[in-house]
């Protein structure tokens, strides 16, 4: 669960089984990911599911309270502060991914300290492996079989980099309510593109440090490298001893 503006992400091994169609396609589809229920006033809430497989971060936003599909109006934005700097003004280490209802074509924006940019954000090309889809969940949804808005994301870690703690932010627009619902709760912005300052974002944490700064192939070479150094020094010492004798 979300605690003190922290989300704990889970390692998953079944990401390749996820069908990105903007809904719970089958009951077990997102079961192995972490679960956080985000509550708002008047009983409104969404459930956030997060997971990673070393190469991608997976996010599902199950907006159970939004039961009307306002095509091209309902939308979700997820953001990463890849260095977790919590700066007031977004910079080049900050990335957000945007998808609107009824669309399979996301938008990627990055922080830009140039004040001539819109809200200090600028559009950048999508990573070729980025996936984001908005749709409607129904009978296979684990939280409600009443049709409601759902957003699925697959974010390549290659773009945002490996880190055990990211700054993290989610905001979802309900067109019927004409209102943004965000996590951390009440971290909102009334200025386009309606993204709160990174200084207000929470943390996405890998509690077992399973998203290392260096990939596992690199980590596995370190012991081998150290062993080579050790043996080289040992052989050098033997040769020196022979010379002395």
Buried (B, 14 or more C-beta within 10 A) or exposed (E): EBEEBBBBBBBBEBBEEBEBBBBBBEEEBBEBBBBBEBEBEEEBBBBBBBBBBBEBBBBBBBBBBBBBBBEEBBBBBBBBBBBBEBBEBBBEBBBBBBBBBBBBEBBBBBBBEEEEBEBBBBBBEBBEEBBBBBBBBBEEBBBBEEBBBBBBBBBBBEBBBBBBBBBBBBBBBBBEBEEBBBBBBEBBBEEEBBBBBBBBBBBBBBEEEBBBEEEEEEEEEEEEEEEEEEEEEEEEEEEEEEEEE
